[in-house]
Amino acid sequence: MATELPGLLGPVVFAGLLVASGLTLLAGYRVIVGPTTPDRVVALDVIATNVVAIALLFALQTGEALFVDVSLVLAIIGFVSTVAVARYVTEGDIIE
Amino acid sequence: MVSTLQAAVTTALVVVGSFFLFVGTVGLLRLPDVYNRMHATSKATTLGAASMFLAATVYFTPAGQSLTAIVGIVFLFITAPTGAHMISRSAQRMGVEFALGATWPGMPDSRPDEPADGEEQAEA
């Protein structure tokens, strides 16, 4: 699928996909282990940013410019989920 | 098609973005405190994703979605500090302590359950 990428760009994009996927799995360690709830929220934010980078690298690999829009929508969803979880944690602590 | 200069610039930006994503995730895994982790990830990971957006901008330059990628850079630079600020404020409201004996400025005995903006003192 990466045949139309010229020169060194194809292997570099593939290596970037591997790096971003491995970093997403490593951030999952902090989601599971993390001592407090804000640690897990920070790790989920990192996972959302890595998924944005994965969508952009996939757009470069396939040559489909549609996936840039997909990455922008993923960035919006990550921001909204981060704000929602942070507010939920704060309000729950105030109520109890 | 993509010219040689575009391919070279895109390759360099993808390498830089992968490096900054790596640095941000290492900071998330190895720093001792939630505030330190939030600091590391909100800077380095945002810069890595913005570099990926810039690579997409360069690659799709003659036609396509390059303007959408620039909008993505602006969106990341607006929303990443906002999200980090909300996470750190909720951590402070929950009473998460600093590591290594650091305290809040102006509070020598470090009581994080008192809100700093004085909303609860107004009704009490």
Backbone of each chain as ProteinMPNN parsed JSONL, in Angstrom:
{"seq_chain_A": "MATELPGLLGPVVFAGLLVASGLTLLAGYRVIVGPTTPDRVVALDVIATNVVAIALLFALQTGEALFVDVSLVLAIIGFVSTVAVARYVTEGDIIE", "coords_chain_A": {"N_chain_A": [[0.832, -1.201, 0.0], [2.093, 1.093, 0.448], [3.424, 1.843, -1.806], [3.467, 4.075, -3.437], [4.753, 5.994, -2.003], [7.561, 8.064, -1.962], [11.011, 7.152, -1.909], [12.682, 7.399, 1.138], [10.5, 7.83, 2.677], [8.423, 5.957, 2.98], [9.403, 3.687, 4.663], [9.974, 5.254, 6.945], [7.502, 6.295, 7.7], [6.19, 3.917, 8.281], [7.752, 2.994, 10.432], [7.182, 5.059, 12.204], [4.471, 4.544, 12.652], [4.709, 2.095, 14.007], [6.105, 2.955, 16.322], [4.291, 4.784, 17.47], [2.119, 3.08, 18.007], [3.262, 1.256, 19.845], [3.831, 3.062, 21.921], [1.272, 3.777, 22.671], [0.393, 1.376, 23.805], [2.198, 1.28, 25.96], [1.345, 3.484, 27.434], [-1.056, 2.495, 28.278], [-0.237, 0.904, 30.39], [0.125, 2.809, 32.439], [-2.505, 3.604, 32.704], [-3.655, 1.308, 33.822], [-2.079, 0.788, 36.16], [-1.675, 3.231, 37.486], [-1.537, 5.358, 40.367], [-3.483, 7.209, 41.317], [-6.689, 8.643, 40.351], [-6.449, 11.019, 38.62], [-3.973, 10.386, 37.405], [-4.726, 8.326, 35.703], [-6.426, 9.714, 34.026], [-4.65, 11.483, 32.78], [-3.075, 9.611, 31.422], [-4.972, 8.561, 29.658], [-5.392, 10.816, 28.129], [-2.926, 11.024, 26.871], [-3.051, 8.678, 25.366], [-5.134, 9.367, 23.629], [-3.915, 11.448, 22.17], [-1.851, 10.023, 20.948], [-3.356, 8.349, 19.302], [-4.407, 10.206, 17.551], [-2.021, 10.902, 16.235], [-1.499, 8.427, 15.039], [-3.634, 8.228, 13.234], [-2.949, 10.345, 11.516], [-0.495, 9.421, 10.488], [-1.441, 7.194, 9.161], [-2.95, 8.43, 7.215], [-0.843, 9.541, 5.751], [0.361, 7.184, 4.88], [-1.491, 5.78, 3.289], [-2.154, 7.726, 1.48], [-4.644, 8.842, 1.482], [-6.416, 11.675, 1.972], [-8.578, 11.96, 3.549], [-8.284, 10.964, 6.123], [-7.072, 12.922, 7.609], [-9.137, 14.598, 8.397], [-10.385, 12.704, 10.013], [-8.495, 12.469, 12.069], [-8.662, 15.026, 13.169], [-11.276, 15.045, 14.204], [-10.93, 13.023, 16.104], [-9.162, 14.341, 17.83], [-10.835, 16.353, 18.828], [-12.748, 14.775, 20.188], [-11.103, 13.631, 22.134], [-10.353, 15.877, 23.676], [-12.854, 16.741, 24.676], [-13.632, 14.482, 26.169], [-11.613, 14.421, 28.09], [-12.077, 16.832, 29.521], [-14.657, 16.267, 30.442], [-14.291, 13.997, 32.094], [-12.558, 15.054, 34.02], [-14.192, 17.018, 35.239], [-16.201, 15.333, 36.214], [-14.84, 13.821, 38.125], [-14.148, 15.833, 39.971], [-16.698, 16.847, 40.801], [-17.865, 14.551, 41.896], [-16.222, 14.144, 44.092], [-16.87, 16.38, 45.605], [-19.565, 15.948, 46.227], [-19.64, 13.568, 47.768]], "CA_chain_A": [[0.0, 0.0, 0.0], [2.988, 2.244, 0.533], [4.31, 1.817, -2.966], [3.588, 5.38, -4.07], [5.549, 6.896, -1.192], [8.892, 8.084, -2.569], [12.273, 7.12, -1.196], [12.784, 6.988, 2.535], [9.291, 8.204, 3.419], [7.639, 4.78, 3.308], [9.871, 3.05, 5.898], [9.897, 6.157, 8.1], [6.106, 6.346, 8.136], [5.876, 2.623, 8.904], [8.399, 2.992, 11.748], [6.416, 5.957, 13.059], [3.258, 3.819, 13.058], [5.09, 1.119, 15.035], [6.46, 3.675, 17.545], [3.079, 5.34, 18.09], [1.318, 1.977, 18.544], [3.918, 0.78, 21.058], [3.677, 4.051, 22.986], [-0.105, 3.673, 23.153], [0.342, 0.234, 24.729], [2.924, 1.617, 27.181], [0.501, 4.38, 28.221], [-2.05, 1.635, 28.913], [0.311, 0.487, 31.686], [-0.179, 3.839, 33.429], [-3.955, 3.569, 32.942], [-3.984, 0.201, 34.733], [-1.353, 0.801, 37.426], [-1.598, 4.572, 38.044], [-2.019, 5.313, 41.762], [-4.682, 8.014, 41.538], [-7.535, 8.816, 39.172], [-5.867, 11.942, 37.625], [-2.953, 9.692, 36.616], [-5.398, 7.586, 34.627], [-6.945, 10.697, 33.067], [-3.495, 11.944, 32.006], [-2.672, 8.529, 30.519], [-5.965, 8.483, 28.581], [-5.128, 11.954, 27.25], [-1.77, 10.643, 26.047], [-3.526, 7.689, 24.401], [-5.897, 10.083, 22.596], [-2.968, 12.163, 21.301], [-1.159, 9.022, 20.125], [-4.277, 7.875, 18.275], [-4.408, 11.275, 16.544], [-0.8, 10.741, 15.437], [-1.649, 7.208, 14.243], [-4.517, 8.548, 12.107], [-2.203, 11.177, 10.569], [0.473, 8.57, 9.794], [-2.199, 6.348, 8.237], [-3.251, 9.292, 6.063], [0.362, 9.629, 4.93], [0.716, 5.887, 4.299], [-2.411, 5.403, 2.23], [-2.399, 8.818, 0.555], [-6.031, 9.284, 1.598], [-6.459, 12.887, 2.772], [-9.776, 11.904, 4.405], [-7.942, 10.611, 7.499], [-6.746, 14.146, 8.352], [-10.4, 14.945, 9.057], [-10.599, 11.723, 11.077], [-7.631, 12.808, 13.2], [-9.18, 16.24, 13.808], [-12.431, 14.635, 15.006], [-10.413, 12.299, 17.266], [-8.622, 15.333, 18.767], [-11.977, 16.994, 19.489], [-13.332, 13.818, 21.125], [-10.184, 13.498, 23.258], [-10.456, 17.055, 24.547], [-14.153, 16.75, 25.358], [-13.64, 13.415, 27.163], [-10.736, 14.821, 29.194], [-12.783, 17.829, 30.328], [-15.804, 15.629, 31.088], [-13.84, 13.133, 33.188], [-12.017, 15.906, 35.081], [-15.315, 17.606, 35.968], [-16.902, 14.269, 36.943], [-14.046, 13.495, 39.306], [-14.26, 16.921, 40.947], [-18.049, 16.916, 41.362], [-18.082, 13.38, 42.743], [-15.519, 14.349, 45.345], [-17.583, 17.377, 46.385], [-20.838, 15.404, 46.702], [-19.463, 12.603, 48.849]], "C_chain_A": [[0.869, 1.254, 0.0], [3.892, 2.333, -0.685], [4.479, 3.201, -3.574], [4.353, 6.384, -3.212], [6.987, 6.89, -1.69], [10.003, 7.916, -1.551], [12.181, 6.596, 0.216], [11.486, 7.179, 3.292], [8.469, 6.989, 3.825], [8.115, 4.057, 4.553], [9.779, 3.942, 7.121], [8.465, 6.239, 8.623], [5.706, 5.043, 8.814], [6.497, 2.522, 10.296], [7.672, 3.923, 12.715], [5.117, 5.327, 13.533], [3.582, 2.81, 14.155], [5.388, 1.815, 16.362], [5.211, 4.192, 18.248], [2.199, 4.231, 18.673], [1.926, 1.425, 19.828], [3.776, 1.751, 22.21], [2.258, 4.068, 23.523], [-0.254, 2.505, 24.127], [1.069, 0.545, 26.039], [2.141, 2.596, 28.052], [-0.646, 3.612, 28.875], [-1.566, 1.062, 30.237], [-0.013, 1.514, 32.761], [-1.68, 3.92, 33.703], [-4.286, 2.475, 33.953], [-3.371, 0.433, 36.103], [-1.585, 2.083, 38.218], [-2.231, 4.756, 39.406], [-3.319, 6.073, 41.964], [-5.47, 8.128, 40.229], [-6.993, 9.859, 38.188], [-4.713, 11.348, 36.832], [-3.582, 8.963, 35.437], [-5.953, 8.543, 33.579], [-5.822, 11.222, 32.176], [-3.073, 10.88, 31.001], [-3.673, 8.375, 29.379], [-5.823, 9.654, 27.613], [-3.952, 11.668, 26.322], [-2.174, 9.621, 24.983], [-4.311, 8.369, 23.274], [-4.967, 10.826, 21.636], [-2.208, 11.193, 20.4], [-2.062, 8.486, 19.021], [-4.454, 8.911, 17.172], [-3.192, 11.156, 15.629], [-0.878, 9.506, 14.546], [-2.547, 7.468, 13.03], [-3.8, 9.398, 11.067], [-1.188, 10.343, 9.797], [-0.224, 7.634, 8.816], [-2.637, 7.139, 7.011], [-2.041, 9.432, 5.155], [0.635, 8.307, 4.209], [-0.185, 5.526, 3.122], [-2.587, 6.489, 1.183], [-3.828, 9.326, 0.557], [-6.075, 10.513, 2.511], [-7.674, 12.935, 3.689], [-9.399, 11.7, 5.868], [-7.399, 11.795, 8.285], [-7.988, 14.655, 9.072], [-10.691, 13.998, 10.211], [-9.755, 12.056, 12.301], [-8.12, 14.067, 13.915], [-10.389, 15.92, 14.681], [-11.981, 13.865, 16.239], [-9.816, 13.251, 18.3], [-9.742, 16.024, 19.52], [-12.588, 16.06, 20.532], [-12.425, 13.638, 22.345], [-10.256, 14.668, 24.216], [-11.759, 17.044, 25.338], [-14.195, 15.665, 26.429], [-12.745, 13.759, 28.345], [-11.433, 15.813, 30.116], [-13.94, 17.19, 31.087], [-15.365, 14.773, 32.258], [-13.277, 13.959, 34.333], [-13.14, 16.534, 35.896], [-16.076, 16.554, 36.77], [-16.164, 13.905, 38.211], [-14.202, 14.561, 40.371], [-15.635, 16.952, 41.59], [-18.324, 15.725, 42.263], [-17.388, 13.525, 44.08], [-16.218, 15.385, 46.202], [-18.856, 16.776, 46.986], [-20.608, 14.453, 47.88], [-18.677, 13.202, 50.012]], "O_chain_A": [[0.429, 2.333, -0.398], [5.007, 2.846, -0.596], [5.518, 3.486, -4.169], [4.581, 7.513, -3.647], [7.582, 5.821, -1.828], [9.941, 8.475, -0.456], [11.674, 5.503, 0.464], [11.371, 6.738, 4.436], [7.876, 6.983, 4.904], [7.303, 3.821, 5.448], [9.532, 3.453, 8.223], [8.238, 6.25, 9.833], [4.972, 5.053, 9.802], [5.863, 2.03, 11.23], [7.555, 3.62, 13.903], [4.698, 5.54, 14.671], [2.83, 2.676, 15.121], [4.975, 1.332, 17.417], [5.077, 4.062, 19.464], [1.593, 4.422, 19.728], [1.208, 1.155, 20.79], [3.618, 1.332, 23.357], [2.05, 4.342, 24.705], [-0.937, 2.619, 25.145], [0.623, 0.13, 27.109], [2.252, 2.552, 29.277], [-1.156, 4.032, 29.914], [-2.375, 0.763, 31.115], [-0.385, 1.146, 33.876], [-2.087, 4.268, 34.811], [-5.107, 2.687, 34.845], [-4.059, 0.293, 37.115], [-1.683, 2.058, 39.445], [-3.376, 4.346, 39.596], [-4.181, 5.619, 42.717], [-4.988, 7.763, 39.156], [-7.065, 9.61, 36.984], [-4.483, 11.757, 35.694], [-3.054, 8.975, 34.325], [-5.955, 8.232, 32.388], [-6.006, 11.389, 30.97], [-2.75, 11.2, 29.857], [-3.277, 8.089, 28.249], [-6.097, 9.514, 26.421], [-3.975, 12.021, 25.143], [-1.708, 9.68, 23.845], [-4.175, 8.0, 22.107], [-5.2, 10.834, 20.427], [-1.949, 11.492, 19.235], [-1.589, 8.199, 17.921], [-4.628, 8.56, 16.005], [-3.305, 11.289, 14.41], [-0.381, 9.525, 13.42], [-2.263, 6.991, 11.931], [-4.004, 9.209, 9.868], [-1.028, 10.525, 8.59], [0.326, 7.311, 7.763], [-2.693, 6.602, 5.904], [-2.18, 9.441, 3.932], [1.086, 8.304, 3.064], [0.281, 5.033, 2.094], [-3.112, 6.219, 0.103], [-4.19, 10.156, -0.278], [-5.798, 10.399, 3.705], [-7.795, 13.842, 4.513], [-10.09, 12.189, 6.761], [-7.268, 11.705, 9.506], [-7.91, 15.092, 10.221], [-11.181, 14.418, 11.259], [-10.224, 11.946, 13.434], [-8.005, 14.166, 15.136], [-10.518, 16.46, 15.779], [-12.568, 14.019, 17.309], [-9.938, 13.017, 19.502], [-9.625, 16.26, 20.722], [-12.911, 16.494, 21.637], [-12.917, 13.507, 23.466], [-10.224, 14.482, 25.433], [-11.759, 17.308, 26.54], [-14.744, 15.901, 27.505], [-13.074, 13.428, 29.484], [-11.394, 15.668, 31.338], [-14.183, 17.527, 32.245], [-15.995, 14.809, 33.315], [-13.486, 13.618, 35.497], [-13.054, 16.58, 37.124], [-16.546, 16.833, 37.873], [-16.78, 13.701, 39.257], [-14.37, 14.242, 41.548], [-15.735, 17.072, 42.811], [-18.962, 15.883, 43.304], [-17.91, 13.076, 45.1], [-16.168, 15.286, 47.428], [-19.19, 17.066, 48.134], [-21.316, 14.533, 48.884], [-18.437, 12.522, 51.01]]}, "seq_chain_B": "MVSTLQAAVTTALVVVGSFFLFVGTVGLLRLPDVYNRMHATSKATTLGAASMFLAATVYFTPAGQSLTAIVGIVFLFITAPTGAHMISRSAQRMGVEFALGATWPGMPDSRPDEPADGEEQAEA", "coords_chain_B": {"N_chain_B": [[1.82, 14.548, -8.152], [4.008, 13.851, -5.342], [6.724, 15.933, -4.659], [10.367, 15.746, -4.474], [11.448, 17.389, -2.493], [9.228, 17.867, -0.863], [8.817, 15.246, 0.077], [11.165, 14.833, 1.545], [10.99, 16.819, 3.569], [8.633, 15.989, 4.813], [9.443, 13.477, 5.772], [11.414, 14.244, 7.665], [9.792, 15.675, 9.471], [8.084, 13.668, 10.393], [9.891, 12.025, 11.728], [10.739, 13.779, 13.781], [8.298, 14.175, 15.107], [7.727, 11.566, 16.02], [9.839, 11.275, 17.796], [9.199, 13.213, 19.764], [6.745, 12.253, 20.695], [7.654, 9.876, 21.837], [9.307, 10.878, 23.896], [7.393, 12.2, 25.492], [5.78, 10.03, 26.339], [7.612, 8.495, 27.759], [8.128, 10.288, 29.837], [5.588, 10.245, 30.99], [5.578, 7.641, 32.002], [7.734, 7.521, 33.812], [8.079, 9.732, 35.562], [7.633, 11.035, 38.946], [5.159, 12.003, 39.919], [1.744, 13.135, 39.724], [1.439, 15.732, 38.804], [3.92, 16.329, 37.662], [3.876, 14.406, 35.629], [1.693, 15.283, 34.133], [2.663, 17.743, 33.272], [4.848, 16.934, 31.624], [3.578, 15.367, 29.608], [1.696, 17.157, 28.542], [3.235, 19.029, 27.236], [5.269, 17.721, 25.587], [3.935, 15.65, 24.166], [1.925, 17.034, 22.852], [3.487, 18.619, 21.186], [4.615, 16.628, 19.581], [2.335, 15.546, 18.235], [1.552, 17.866, 16.897], [3.69, 18.164, 15.186], [3.293, 15.941, 13.559], [0.871, 16.73, 12.364], [1.88, 18.9, 10.925], [3.54, 17.567, 9.169], [1.595, 16.242, 7.635], [0.415, 18.505, 6.549], [2.485, 19.465, 4.857], [2.711, 17.275, 3.151], [0.237, 17.018, 1.818], [0.097, 19.332, 0.287], [-0.384, 20.578, -2.476], [-3.071, 20.075, -3.246], [-6.049, 19.204, -1.437], [-6.067, 18.33, 2.005], [-4.56, 20.204, 3.478], [-5.086, 22.616, 4.76], [-6.911, 21.815, 6.671], [-5.214, 20.365, 8.33], [-3.65, 22.433, 9.39], [-5.601, 23.759, 10.865], [-5.974, 21.744, 12.744], [-3.512, 21.874, 14.139], [-3.754, 24.409, 15.386], [-6.0, 23.88, 16.97], [-4.979, 21.887, 18.701], [-2.996, 23.382, 20.085], [-4.613, 25.144, 21.443], [-6.36, 23.544, 23.044], [-4.871, 21.647, 24.535], [-3.375, 22.841, 26.795], [-5.651, 23.682, 28.229], [-7.007, 21.291, 28.916], [-4.998, 20.067, 30.467], [-4.806, 21.877, 32.571], [-7.365, 21.568, 33.709], [-7.238, 18.911, 34.546], [-5.156, 19.05, 36.455], [-6.268, 20.805, 38.297], [-8.46, 19.337, 39.201], [-7.082, 17.253, 40.371], [-5.85, 18.627, 42.451], [-8.129, 19.391, 43.907], [-8.977, 16.852, 44.663], [-7.055, 16.241, 46.499], [-4.515, 15.225, 45.934], [-1.216, 14.621, 46.754], [1.964, 16.367, 46.47], [4.946, 14.827, 45.204], [8.106, 14.034, 46.757], [8.221, 15.887, 48.835], [7.445, 18.533, 48.203], [5.564, 21.628, 48.474], [2.466, 23.548, 48.279], [2.577, 26.89, 46.972], [2.536, 29.522, 49.304], [1.104, 28.062, 51.161], [2.231, 26.751, 53.914], [1.861, 24.328, 55.331], [0.632, 22.655, 53.569], [-2.185, 21.981, 52.784], [-4.244, 20.542, 50.672], [-7.004, 20.285, 50.392], [-8.358, 22.594, 50.82], [-9.944, 24.955, 48.832], [-8.434, 27.051, 46.366], [-9.548, 29.274, 45.234], [-11.531, 30.3, 46.793], [-14.341, 29.732, 46.817], [-15.867, 28.24, 48.584], [-15.489, 29.557, 50.986], [-17.077, 31.757, 50.807], [-19.757, 31.143, 51.232], [-19.688, 30.178, 53.773]], "CA_chain_B": [[2.524, 13.699, -7.174], [4.8, 14.518, -4.305], [8.086, 16.195, -5.107], [11.418, 15.214, -3.593], [11.577, 18.273, -1.326], [8.099, 17.577, 0.025], [9.041, 13.956, 0.737], [12.24, 14.982, 2.536], [10.483, 17.593, 4.714], [7.669, 15.132, 5.504], [10.207, 12.47, 6.508], [12.023, 14.879, 8.845], [8.761, 16.024, 10.451], [7.598, 12.432, 11.009], [10.921, 11.598, 12.685], [10.681, 14.684, 14.94], [7.068, 13.889, 15.838], [7.877, 10.297, 16.727], [10.744, 11.511, 18.931], [8.531, 13.929, 20.853], [5.771, 11.329, 21.294], [8.426, 8.956, 22.685], [9.731, 11.602, 25.104], [6.22, 12.431, 26.33], [5.304, 8.808, 26.973], [8.611, 8.129, 28.779], [7.844, 11.147, 30.976], [4.372, 9.734, 31.652], [5.835, 6.394, 32.713], [8.832, 7.52, 34.767], [8.109, 10.837, 36.521], [7.1, 10.476, 40.193], [4.022, 12.713, 40.482], [0.736, 13.379, 38.682], [1.659, 17.072, 38.236], [5.072, 16.196, 36.761], [3.459, 13.632, 34.451], [0.827, 16.145, 33.328], [3.54, 18.72, 32.632], [5.624, 16.301, 30.546], [2.742, 14.928, 28.488], [0.994, 18.254, 27.872], [4.155, 19.734, 26.346], [5.975, 16.927, 24.578], [3.025, 14.906, 23.308], [1.279, 18.015, 21.984], [4.446, 19.016, 20.146], [4.738, 15.516, 18.649], [1.152, 15.483, 17.373], [1.58, 19.031, 16.015], [4.664, 17.872, 14.124], [2.613, 15.027, 12.621], [-0.053, 17.56, 11.591], [2.667, 19.702, 9.991], [3.951, 16.641, 8.11], [0.435, 16.075, 6.75], [0.272, 19.77, 5.818], [3.476, 19.512, 3.786], [2.515, 16.192, 2.195], [-0.979, 17.247, 1.03], [0.09, 20.761, 0.005], [-0.954, 21.198, -3.675], [-4.521, 20.011, -3.138], [-6.42, 18.287, -0.376], [-6.469, 18.674, 3.363], [-3.478, 20.845, 4.217], [-5.666, 23.636, 5.634], [-7.486, 21.084, 7.813], [-4.129, 20.024, 9.249], [-3.278, 23.654, 10.114], [-6.651, 23.934, 11.876], [-5.676, 20.783, 13.802], [-2.42, 22.409, 14.964], [-4.309, 25.482, 16.22], [-6.871, 23.246, 17.959], [-4.15, 21.244, 19.729], [-2.329, 24.359, 20.933], [-5.593, 25.763, 22.334], [-7.047, 22.652, 23.975], [-4.01, 20.844, 25.408], [-3.212, 23.465, 28.117], [-6.93, 23.708, 28.941], [-7.23, 19.972, 29.5], [-4.012, 19.829, 31.524], [-5.187, 22.708, 33.705], [-8.531, 20.986, 34.386], [-6.801, 17.696, 35.24], [-4.373, 19.385, 37.642], [-7.148, 21.403, 39.291], [-9.238, 18.267, 39.83], [-6.161, 16.533, 41.255], [-5.687, 19.43, 43.658], [-9.37, 19.293, 44.69], [-9.048, 15.527, 45.264], [-6.075, 16.124, 47.56], [-3.321, 14.471, 45.552], [-0.054, 15.318, 47.302], [3.19, 16.401, 45.683], [6.008, 13.908, 45.598], [9.424, 14.557, 47.148], [8.167, 16.9, 49.873], [7.138, 19.888, 47.766], [4.295, 22.131, 48.998], [1.856, 24.601, 47.482], [3.102, 28.209, 47.345], [1.66, 30.241, 50.195], [0.556, 27.16, 52.168], [3.411, 26.037, 54.421], [1.597, 22.977, 55.789], [0.187, 21.876, 52.409], [-3.516, 21.381, 52.869], [-4.795, 20.728, 49.334], [-8.455, 20.196, 50.317], [-8.931, 23.929, 50.811], [-9.892, 25.492, 47.469], [-7.593, 28.236, 46.301], [-10.243, 30.434, 44.692], [-12.385, 30.859, 47.807], [-15.776, 29.62, 46.581], [-16.527, 27.702, 49.763], [-15.44, 30.485, 52.103], [-18.066, 32.809, 50.621], [-21.035, 30.772, 51.825], [-19.497, 29.723, 55.143]], "C_chain_B": [[3.394, 14.542, -6.254], [6.218, 14.721, -4.823], [9.092, 15.675, -4.077], [11.58, 16.058, -2.337], [10.459, 18.044, -0.327], [8.307, 16.274, 0.783], [10.108, 14.068, 1.813], [11.752, 15.725, 3.769], [9.487, 16.757, 5.515], [8.376, 14.063, 6.328], [10.817, 13.048, 7.776], [10.979, 15.194, 9.898], [8.186, 14.786, 11.125], [8.605, 11.913, 12.033], [10.872, 12.453, 13.953], [9.433, 14.415, 15.778], [7.133, 12.595, 16.602], [8.779, 10.456, 17.945], [10.012, 12.199, 20.079], [7.431, 13.087, 21.487], [6.467, 10.35, 22.237], [8.826, 9.632, 23.989], [8.554, 11.828, 26.049], [5.75, 11.177, 27.031], [6.307, 8.295, 28.0], [8.43, 8.986, 30.023], [6.597, 10.712, 31.725], [4.686, 8.503, 32.484], [6.802, 6.562, 33.867], [8.833, 8.662, 35.765], [7.297, 10.462, 37.769], [5.722, 10.974, 40.597], [3.011, 12.97, 39.375], [0.941, 14.749, 38.039], [2.851, 17.06, 37.287], [4.693, 15.463, 35.489], [2.605, 14.484, 33.53], [1.643, 17.196, 32.597], [4.253, 18.106, 31.419], [4.745, 15.96, 29.347], [2.098, 16.11, 27.774], [1.934, 19.062, 26.99], [4.63, 18.828, 25.214], [5.023, 16.215, 23.631], [2.267, 15.835, 22.359], [2.201, 18.438, 20.85], [4.642, 17.89, 19.125], [3.557, 15.42, 17.704], [1.09, 16.682, 16.432], [2.59, 18.846, 14.896], [4.095, 16.899, 13.099], [1.614, 15.793, 11.747], [0.693, 18.389, 10.545], [3.205, 18.839, 8.852], [2.818, 16.398, 7.124], [0.175, 17.332, 5.936], [1.226, 19.84, 4.632], [3.17, 18.469, 2.721], [1.316, 16.455, 1.284], [-1.058, 18.688, 0.536], [-0.614, 21.191, -1.288], [-2.469, 21.175, -3.699], [-4.831, 19.076, -1.991], [-6.588, 18.977, 0.952], [-5.395, 19.403, 4.125], [-4.021, 21.909, 5.16], [-6.315, 23.006, 6.856], [-6.411, 20.716, 8.827], [-3.659, 21.249, 10.028], [-4.309, 23.969, 11.196], [-6.441, 22.968, 13.044], [-4.55, 21.24, 14.702], [-2.944, 23.48, 15.915], [-5.188, 24.892, 17.322], [-6.067, 22.588, 19.074], [-3.506, 22.275, 20.646], [-3.314, 25.124, 21.795], [-6.038, 24.782, 23.409], [-6.125, 21.879, 24.892], [-3.696, 21.53, 26.741], [-4.505, 23.531, 28.909], [-7.212, 22.378, 29.632], [-6.263, 19.674, 30.629], [-4.337, 20.651, 32.767], [-6.38, 22.108, 34.452], [-8.145, 19.711, 35.125], [-6.053, 18.044, 36.527], [-5.248, 20.023, 38.71], [-8.015, 20.341, 39.963], [-8.354, 17.419, 40.734], [-5.938, 17.296, 42.553], [-6.94, 19.404, 44.533], [-9.492, 17.928, 45.349], [-8.038, 15.348, 46.381], [-4.887, 15.261, 47.215], [-2.095, 15.267, 45.977], [1.059, 15.405, 46.257], [4.121, 15.286, 46.14], [7.203, 14.708, 46.087], [9.322, 15.769, 48.066], [7.933, 18.316, 49.423], [5.779, 20.298, 48.321], [3.74, 23.169, 48.041], [2.448, 25.945, 47.878], [2.09, 28.965, 48.2], [0.99, 29.388, 51.242], [1.71, 26.356, 52.756], [3.103, 24.619, 54.877], [0.849, 22.148, 54.756], [-1.134, 21.161, 52.647], [-4.226, 21.539, 51.538], [-6.317, 20.626, 49.283], [-9.124, 21.551, 50.474], [-8.851, 24.499, 49.408], [-9.167, 26.824, 47.444], [-8.376, 29.477, 45.886], [-11.325, 30.965, 45.643], [-13.865, 30.785, 47.51], [-16.492, 29.146, 47.839], [-16.463, 28.645, 50.95], [-16.529, 31.542, 51.989], [-19.383, 32.439, 51.298], [-20.886, 30.345, 53.283], [-19.325, 30.91, 56.094]], "O_chain_B": [[3.49, 15.762, -6.381], [6.835, 13.8, -5.357], [8.733, 15.234, -2.984], [11.818, 15.53, -1.251], [10.681, 18.026, 0.884], [8.017, 16.19, 1.977], [9.978, 13.466, 2.879], [12.054, 15.324, 4.892], [9.486, 16.801, 6.745], [7.966, 13.769, 7.451], [10.753, 12.43, 8.838], [11.228, 15.01, 11.089], [7.834, 14.837, 12.303], [8.214, 11.415, 13.089], [10.952, 11.929, 15.064], [9.493, 14.423, 17.008], [6.642, 12.522, 17.728], [8.533, 9.861, 18.993], [10.178, 11.819, 21.238], [7.199, 13.187, 22.692], [5.943, 10.029, 23.303], [8.704, 9.041, 25.062], [8.689, 11.668, 27.262], [5.357, 11.234, 28.196], [5.907, 7.717, 29.012], [8.558, 8.489, 31.142], [6.545, 10.797, 32.952], [4.121, 8.33, 33.564], [6.711, 5.808, 34.836], [9.547, 8.569, 36.763], [6.369, 9.659, 37.674], [5.142, 10.429, 41.536], [3.383, 13.02, 38.203], [0.652, 14.921, 36.855], [2.815, 17.696, 36.234], [5.126, 15.835, 34.398], [2.752, 14.434, 32.309], [1.361, 17.513, 31.442], [4.26, 18.684, 30.332], [5.116, 16.228, 28.204], [1.959, 16.093, 26.551], [1.467, 19.729, 26.067], [4.422, 19.124, 24.038], [5.266, 16.174, 22.425], [1.998, 15.479, 21.212], [1.771, 18.598, 19.708], [4.815, 18.159, 17.936], [3.74, 15.234, 16.501], [0.632, 16.551, 15.297], [2.374, 19.317, 13.78], [4.378, 17.015, 11.907], [1.515, 15.546, 10.545], [0.214, 18.565, 9.425], [3.317, 19.299, 7.715], [3.045, 16.351, 5.915], [-0.235, 17.255, 4.778], [0.829, 20.226, 3.532], [3.341, 18.727, 1.53], [1.372, 16.146, 0.094], [-2.155, 19.222, 0.378], [-1.411, 22.126, -1.219], [-3.096, 22.145, -4.124], [-4.0, 18.254, -1.606], [-7.166, 20.06, 1.039], [-5.313, 19.24, 5.342], [-3.479, 22.096, 6.249], [-6.284, 23.576, 7.947], [-6.652, 20.747, 10.034], [-3.304, 21.132, 11.201], [-3.957, 24.389, 12.298], [-6.695, 23.32, 14.196], [-4.609, 21.025, 15.913], [-2.626, 23.47, 17.104], [-5.137, 25.339, 18.467], [-6.415, 22.706, 20.248], [-3.467, 22.076, 21.86], [-2.907, 25.711, 22.798], [-6.091, 25.15, 24.583], [-6.565, 21.475, 25.968], [-3.745, 20.853, 27.768], [-4.476, 23.446, 30.137], [-7.609, 22.348, 30.796], [-6.653, 19.092, 31.641], [-4.164, 20.177, 33.89], [-6.414, 22.131, 35.683], [-8.661, 19.447, 36.212], [-6.276, 17.422, 37.565], [-5.014, 19.817, 39.901], [-8.282, 20.43, 41.161], [-8.82, 16.917, 41.756], [-5.846, 16.698, 43.625], [-6.838, 19.395, 45.76], [-10.032, 17.816, 46.449], [-8.144, 14.391, 47.148], [-4.303, 14.627, 48.094], [-1.943, 16.434, 45.614], [1.098, 14.633, 45.299], [4.093, 14.86, 47.294], [7.294, 15.913, 45.856], [10.229, 16.6, 48.087], [8.197, 19.242, 50.189], [4.938, 19.447, 48.608], [4.423, 23.618, 47.12], [2.796, 26.122, 49.046], [0.912, 29.035, 47.849], [0.355, 29.93, 52.146], [2.132, 25.369, 52.154], [3.989, 23.765, 54.824], [0.465, 21.018, 55.056], [-1.206, 19.934, 52.704], [-4.779, 22.61, 51.288], [-6.893, 20.859, 48.22], [-10.335, 21.661, 50.284], [-7.762, 24.525, 48.834], [-9.269, 27.622, 48.376], [-7.943, 30.601, 46.143], [-11.97, 31.968, 45.339], [-14.604, 31.686, 47.905], [-17.599, 29.598, 48.131], [-17.302, 28.551, 51.846], [-16.874, 32.168, 52.992], [-20.053, 33.299, 51.869], [-21.896, 30.166, 53.964], [-19.151, 30.717, 57.297]]}, "name": "protein", "num_of_chains": 2, "seq": "MATELPGLLGPVVFAGLLVASGLTLLAGYRVIVGPTTPDRVVALDVIATNVVAIALLFALQTGEALFVDVSLVLAIIGFVSTVAVARYVTEGDIIEMVSTLQAAVTTALVVVGSFFLFVGTVGLLRLPDVYNRMHATSKATTLGAASMFLAATVYFTPAGQSLTAIVGIVFLFITAPTGAHMISRSAQRMGVEFALGATWPGMPDSRPDEPADGEEQAEA"}
